[in-house]
Structure formats: structure tokens, C-alpha cells
Amino acid sequence: MEKTNYPLCCYSNGEIVVEGENVSYKDGEPFFVFVNSNHNFDELTSLICEELEVNRSEFGLDIKMKYPNARGYKVLSLNNDKSLKALWASVYQMNASSMDLYISLIPIQQPRNLFTNMLNQAMRGENPLLSAPFSSNSVDQEQYDLNSNDDEIDEDEDELLMNESDDECEDLVTPSAPTIEFSRVPSIDLEYVNRWCGKVDVPCYDGGEFLVGQRFNNKLGLSQYVRQYHIERNQTFKTTESKPLTVTFKCSRKPSPCDWTLRASNKEASNDSFTIVTYKGPHNTSCVVDAPPLDHPNLSNGFIAKHIRTVVDADWGVKISNLRANILTQFNFEPSYMKTWHAKQKAMADLYGDWKGSYALLPRYLQALKTTNPGTVVKFAYKVGGPSNVRVFDRVFWAFGPSIRGFDCNWAFNYMDPGPDDGTILHLQSTHRSQAIWEGEELKPLTLRGHMKAFKAFKVPEAVLTYVNNTQFRGITRFCYVPLDADLITALVERWRQETHTFHLPFGEATVTLQDVAMLFGLRISGRPVTGSSEGGWQHLCVRLLGATPSIKAIKGSKLKLTWLHDNFQNVANINSQYQLHCHVRAYLLYLFGALLFPDKSGSTVSLIYLPLLENLDQIDDISWGSGVLACLYRNLCKATKVDCFEIAGPLLLLQLWSWERVSIGRPDIVRSRVPRQAGVAYPLGNQVLTGLDPLGCKWLRVQRGFKDHRLGLVVIRDLLDKMVELQFVWQPYTPSVVQHLSPICVQDQAEWTVIAPLICFEMVEWHFPNRCTRQFGWQQMIPEMGSTCTRLHGISRKGDWSGNYETMHQESIAKWENRMSNIVEPGLPFCGLTSFEDEYFEWYNAITRRIITPLSQTVNDDYEDHHYYYPTAADFQILTQTSMVTYNTTEQMISNMPDDIPLAQYAMIEKMRNMSLNSLVNTGQGHLINYQEPRPPSPPRYDFRHLAHRQQVMTQESEEAESSQRTRKKGKKRNQKICIRFQICVG
């Protein structure tokens, strides 16, 4: 049995509350929609949008229905015709008098328009003009697409028109630069040309009734006429059907509409005219609103825009209050302020064009520039965002061909290219984060995954601490929670290179070495690698080595929750046996691994793969935990450099402490200095009392740190690193005065700091290349031999809980680690502290590196509260440096090869240019690039006289050979003497 006018009780602007088997809606605004069982889902959506007065092009509907079942109700999605049939099936079975729907409005992204299509073609190297030539057929097809598009509805339009052809065509008519398309306009259909170059007049209501057979030029004209008819009579209507060739309007009087109906159709395919085929009218007298409201429901902003267009054209600055008074005079209704404001915006867009029309014309205009100016270069930049990763236009750069050819200093343009010039080393540049940043993608700071807060909360029994203090982990136990700087770490990741395992800085390569691990964390370097098998049996392993069985929720595969360790092993009062003590020590070390040394991206677990290495606690110092930690850091840095990576894990505290020790950018100020520890003296740490000496990293932990002006934001730190000079980097922070206060374990394995060997941590095998950063060890940097970091090894992971033996898999790398002492970097010449630009290494490095990360013309948005409107200047700094260097070298060569007869004015100008470029380099900290040394004391004045006397003698001889007159020679001498005196004054 078909149901007609079935009520659907709809709620919006609230939230769904589910309590057991009952479903309700909180703080909602109810309204009713009456539907028939033959309505489809699209028609239902149209009716709901009509009641909510929303534009379907701007909002989507998330519809949930309160669906009955045997035990109560549950919430189901209503999103297609199939789910709508389920609703009707429930209505028939339950014989329900009404159904509840819960509505949520979801803003949607506008579909791609003509500009986006042309932009995509341009980026693929296609000609957007030639790929879609304007012809009669192509225009007709585009016109049909516009007519069938329902995404241009007025935001408060009550009717669900799917055709706004006239508005669409008017949006395309905006004066612009002459392009190839515009020259083809005469070949287009005449009616389309008239609608393109002119405006369609809206018919004015004459006060009469509609007649069958009455004709209107188009659907828009008909709808505007019907709207004005109802406004004049204080009645309402709605659109019940809107198709490309038919439209139907009916009375919308609530609660009981009359039979007023108007149906029109397009009977002539050659034009857009609509003819009334059915009319039942006029309205009943009861349809008239008894007390007219201030604002009529059919008085939409699109309708108002057509009637105030003349007023806006005469004075585009007309006030909204004046426009409201104008509408009140015409129709006896006063629209709201916002509705009138939107109407004015539409009228202005109708008169002068809108943003969409401008974007649609932009590729055509730029194509015209390229056509009329050969050699012109155009580059589009775009953003990728939204749930579907839609590419959206951001900005466009162009340079005219004559301007490019007229710029003689082509060397400056070479430094606008970020590099590398030689791509044989950085062969993964295309997938690196820096490439995406340079192309305009705004990548957010990486999400840092770690568990340091959990490490801070773990209260260790005194007996356990005493035991651990006799191992190499005694320095790590001194650490406490320190907040990580995501912006600083992300900026460093952008300069990390998987191909070399180093950070590429403007003045050379640097990296975290085994020396840094030993100094900052106090871990051993010597020993066997961190590796073993991963063959399962984790529950049994926990029972055997931890003395407890994790619950099903606490363990998943090889991952054990840190909260389980925290709840079962912290702050235990009584440890009665050696076995219990060993179990608690293993649990604490395992907790330390998951929170600080080997944290993963899970956010709450630690891998049990490390537990077998702790079985024999007497031998844990025989393992090279320092090399394992460094391998873990290298692997996570390499992963994070990929453009599709948004988070990073690993021992990030090690990276941050390394940066604070060596890089002045992003380094906090130590407000209260730390007193060096003394052996045998107790120091408080929370509620624990510990003894012993600390590694160097502890100096940043238990002090008052001032972060003012250091939490700058990613864009700012990135720009500062691009402009970084060598004086801002500390090559050798571990001086004897610093080392004397550290634990002896920090320098115990210094003979192995410079080994070239693979660092191993189970599936992770990462190469250690100290030969690429010998300046960190006090030696001059030479061009290093290229070693492979093996992309295949980077692809090995433990995803899916791989089961196997890593010792067998990596036996070749393990053999190289065991034979590491045969491959040590030999000491070189002492490093003086600064690298010369003429150095062979610097010339090589400048060709193979990525010179700059910050893209041109990037600015900081308002997300950086304390640094609004920061303009990165790294590119300008690079150009200034290179310009000054070229100017200095050129002028210096000109002065050294200057002929004796050069005019003194030219000599003084060249010397001034040389001094200006020299001062520019020295003042920006780049004086070492030209081997600048402190100026010598000024030479005695006699030197200048000798130099000028020689020049005078040469000029006098030439004058004697040219002229034989004694009088002329005397005049020449007098003139030269005057010149000598003048030049001496200039030099002095």
C-alpha cells in the first residue's frame, strides 16, 4: 500500500544520544517533511534542504535514522535509495505513525571548474587552449553541462532549481586580455554570443494570472516571474520538480496547501524557452498569510540581486540599509541584513565578475602572455588538502622572456635553483620532503611519537636502581622528562639525507655520531650488536624473564603495553629473592627501552624482541647499546624524510640534545646553571636519591630552560637554517674542560668513535659514515668516498610481526661490525674552525647538496602567534652572498691586472665596489669564503707617492714621445702633479 504525505520528524543542530537500546536527540530543532513512498533519496534530500534553507552546492547532508529493532532502536545511515527502502519496510512492518531523522550539515568542497581543468593540463605540459578548442559543438556541450549542474543554487533559495544557465553564462562574461579564444567568438552560435556579451533581462511581473501557453525566454526568467507573483500576493510556493526540460511549482502553504500548480516545459530544442503546459490557479484565499512577516520566504538573495542591480551599478558603495529600504518600498517586505548583503555581493559579481570567473580566465590570460611574448615562463603552485587530497590552486609565477634574456647575470639564477646540480649522490631527491616543500606544499610539523612522560612517571624501587647503576645504563636513569621541539626536529629532518646519513647544512655535512651517543647518553659503543631472533612465544618469555603473565589486552603479538609494566613493577616494597630482583631490573630496562631508547609509533607499547638480550644481566654490558640506539635514530630519520610521512619515532631526545649542543638555532637558554656532579654525593631527582656521575645530556634536563624567542615555528627555523653560517655551528663541543666532569664511561670507547661500519638493531642496519664529517673530530674535511646506505636494507621492517632470525639475515653486516676496527677514519690535518670557499671540498659539496629548503615567496600564516608576517629571506641571503663573492673576485682580479694608464676615477670606483662586497661578506659572517683576514696597518704615505711617481714617469714618457714641445711637457707634469695630489687625498 502506497503511503502519501507520510511525516518524517527531522532534527538538526543537536547531537545524537545513545543510551543502551534507546536513541534520542539532544538540543535539536524539529521540523517535519512529508514524503511519499515513491520518492527517491535525491528527492528526499531536496525536500530537507528546502526546509533547512541551505544550498546543496555548499553543504552536504549526513542523515541518520532512528531504526527500530527487536530490542529497541539503533542509529543507521540514510544515504541512498536502498537505505530509504529499508526505512519504508520498517514503517510498513511496525505501522509507525512517523519516523525520526537526525540531520547534520557538512560543508563540501566545490567541484573543479574550468580553471582547475586547465591548470591540470598546464601542469602535465599540455596546452590548455589547444586541448579544448572553442567551436560550436564544444560550446553547446559546455552549455549543456552548465544547465545540468545543480551546484549554483542560491544559498537561501527555496526552490531546488537544477538549471541556472543564465547566471552561469553571465559569470563567464568578464572583460579580459585578448586571447586566442576570444578571437574565435564569431564562430560560436549567435544566441550564445549574445548571452555571453550581454545580460539577460528578467521579465517584470505585470500583476495578472498565468495562462496555459504563456512563454518565457528561459527557466530562470520563469522562476523569477513566479517568485515575484507570490511576493506581490503574500503567498508561498515551492519547486517539486526541476529537470533540464521540465519544472513544476506548487503551493507551500503550511499546514494544508491548496491545489495551486504550475508546470512548464521546454518544447523547442533549438532554444531555452519554457512554456506553461499546466496551470491550476489562483491560490485559495486561505493561502494568504494573515500576519505578514518582515521577510518573505520566497524573497531570496538571488531574486533581490536582480532588482537592486541598477542601484548597485550606479553606486557600488551603497549601504545595506538603503538597499533594504528600497526592497521594502518595492515589495512591502524588508529582508534581513545578511540576505541583503549576499544579494549585493551577487549583484556586484553579476556586474563586474566574480572570483570564479577570474580564475577561469587566468590560464587563458597567461597563455596569451606566453603566445605574444616568446620565452615567457609560467609556473603554477598548488596546495593539496581536504579529505580527498584535492589539488587546489595557490599562486602563479611568471617571468617575461625579454626580462629573462635581458638579465645578464645568469649566475644569480643558478643559485635560485635549490640543487643539487649533480644528482648522482642525492638520487632520492624526488621523494624527499624538501622537494615537496619547494614545489609549494605546506607540510606541517611531524608528529613526535614517544613515551618520555611515561618514563617520568615510573617509580623505580631502590634495589633496582642500585643494580642498574652498576651497568652502562646508569647515565640513562638520571634522565627525566623534557619536552621535545617538533618544529626544530622537523626542520632537521628536512635536511637529513638517507643517501649519506648526514644533515646537509649550508657549509657542509654533519651528523649524530657514536661519539655523540657516548657523550650525551653515556652508552657503550664496544660490544656485540643489538640483534637476535623474533620467533614468537612472547607470553612464555614474559613468564620466564619477568615472572608475570600479561593479560590478553596487555600484549598483542610482540608488543607489550607500557602501562602493564608500570602497574606491575613500579614502587614494589619487598623484593625477597635474586630472581625477583632480576625480573624487576628487566622490567625497568624494558620500560626504559620503550620510553626513551627505542620508542615506536604505537604511543603505548614496547617490543618484546629486546627481552631475550636481558636474560643474562651479567652480560648486558657486553652489548653495544649505543650503536643500536644510533641505528634506530638513523632509520626513523630516513623514514621521516619521505613526503608521505607525517610522524616520527625513535630516540628523538638524542637528536634534540645533539642539536642543542651544536646548533645555536632553536637552542634554549639555561637560566640556572647546573653544578657538576661529584662522585659519592647524593642528588635529588623527584622522590629518588641517586649517586654517581652524569653524561653530558643531563645538563639540559634538570635546569631551568628559557624558551623565549626560541619556539619560533617550523617556517622560521627552516629559514634560519637556510641562512645558517658556520659560526653558528659548534664542531667540537666536547672540550677537555667539559669531559672532565663526565662519567668515565663517556670516553671509554673513544677509539671506536670514527669506525665506518654498519650499525645494527635487529631489522635495522644503518651505516655510520664519520668520514663525511671529520670536522666534528677536529680534522679538515676532505671529499669523502661515497658509501652505499643500501635502499634494500631500508625496506626491511617488523611489520606483521615477522618471525625469523635477524642474526642469520644480517650475518654479513654483523661480520663487518665485528671487524670494524680495520676500517677507521685516519686523523687528518687539524681543522682551523672555518671552511674556505676556495676549498676543494666546499666546491664539491656545493654542487652535490640541496642548498636551500625554503621556497621562494613563502610567508608565515597566523598559526605562529608571536611571529606574524615573517618573510623568509634565505633565498635573498643566498643571492646576496653569491653576488658579493662574484663582485669581490671580479674587482680583485681587475685591480691586480689594472693597466697603469687607467683613469683614476674608474680605479676609485672599482676599489669602492671591492670594499663594499668585502664588507657585505664580513658583516654577514661569510668572510671566510674569500679567505678574509684582519686588515693590516695602513702603509706609510710614501708608498702612495712612489706608486704615483712611477705612474707619473710612465705618463711623462708617453707625453714626450707624442709631443716634442717643452711647453706641453711642462703642462703635462703640472697636470700629473695635480692628479697625484688629488689621488693621494682620495686614498688617505
Summary of the structure (lengths in Angstrom):
residues: 988
radius of gyration: 39.5
end to end distance: 111.2
largest distance: 132.5
contacts: 2924
relative contact order: 0.06
helix: 44%
strand: 15%
